[in-house]
Amino acid sequence: MSPDIRAQAVPSLVAYLAAHMKGGMPTTDIKELFRLLVRIAIDASKFARERSDDQSMSRILSKNPAGDITRRIDREIENYVYDAIKQSGINALIITEESGMLYTGRKTPEYIILLDPLDGSINYIANVPYCSVSIAALLYKESVSVDDIAVGVVSEIFRDKYYSFIKGVNAYIDGEPASKYIVDIRDAILVYFEEPDLIGRIYKIWLKLDKPKIRSLGSASLDIIYTSIGRFKAFIDLRGRLRNVDVAAAIGFAREVGAHITDDKGRHVEIPLDRLSNIGSIVVTRSKEIVELLKSPI
């Protein structure tokens, strides 16, 4: 049976916490942490969906530590998730796009939790149903990187779908093994670039890939997940603007379903996770041939 929780008779978040978190989170109980984060992400998605018609949610409040704008909905979801994690008794450092670094307990935490409360905020305020809540977690230690991500979940806001994983165990879609959903559709690539000098490189990659259709859908976490299960040929982001919190959970999921995660030259991606940080370039694909292509002169 999957360790995911939607298939189980799980009550509301408050009741779940009361039933399962008495005495705080055991230090090494990763599966219990996994179940909790899945429940929080699902409930946070519902929380956001119920407010999608509230025009005040698009109000700009400030700029976040990464320099992007923070809207009211970003802050509301972040507060919802933070409160749920703190109430659970987990002693964690939460790295979040909107506030930078938050602590739920002592200054020496047991876990690092990476949170993007709303991935695809422009889609959300435009009522485009392609956005998500993204949460990943790992045991706290110094010099942690993307390879240390232990559990994670990406929950769609406008659809009752979620994608989760436990490192070295399995990846799941709505609680079922993700392997059941892997396909081989190679019609399009998902591409993000902004600087004019990147157009030439994208064009050369596009030619080498036999001129696939190009799309930009607006939620990196969902883009990576859909690419990792074969819905798209590749996800390519050359902007250098993505943050670790944007993609940590999606990368963990992609790794568990056997996708390749590299930079635009086919090299292993090193992403620090002990602070909010940017990613230079990232490519996700199920195709080993594409990775080898990136390693060759283009």
Sequence and secondary structure as in RCSB ss.txt:
>XXXX:A:sequence
MSPDIRAQAVPSLVAYLAAHMKGGMPTTDIKELFRLLVRIAIDASKFARERSDDQSMSRILSKNPAGDITRRIDR
EIENYVYDAIKQSGINALIITEESGMLYTGRKTPEYIILLDPLDGSINYIANVPYCSVSIAALLYKESVSVDDIA
VGVVSEIFRDKYYSFIKGVNAYIDGEPASKYIVDIRDAILVYFEEPDLIGRIYKIWLKLDKPKIRSLGSASLDII
YTSIGRFKAFIDLRGRLRNVDVAAAIGFAREVGAHITDDKGRHVEIPLDRLSNIGSIVVTRSKEIVELLKSPI
>XXXX:A:secstr
  S STTS    HHHHHHHH TT   TT HHHHHHHHHHHHHHHHHHHHTTTT GGGG EEEE TTSSEEEHHHH
HHHHHHHHHHHHHT  EEEEETTTEEEESS SS SEEEEEEEEETHHHHHTT S  EEEEEEEE  SS BGGG  
EEEEEESSSS EEEEETTTEEEETTEEGGGG     SEEEEE  SGGGHHHHHHHHHHTTS EEE  S HHHHHH
HHHTTSSSEEEE SS  BHHHHHHHHHHHHHTT EEE TTS B   B SS  B S EEEES HHHHHHHHS  
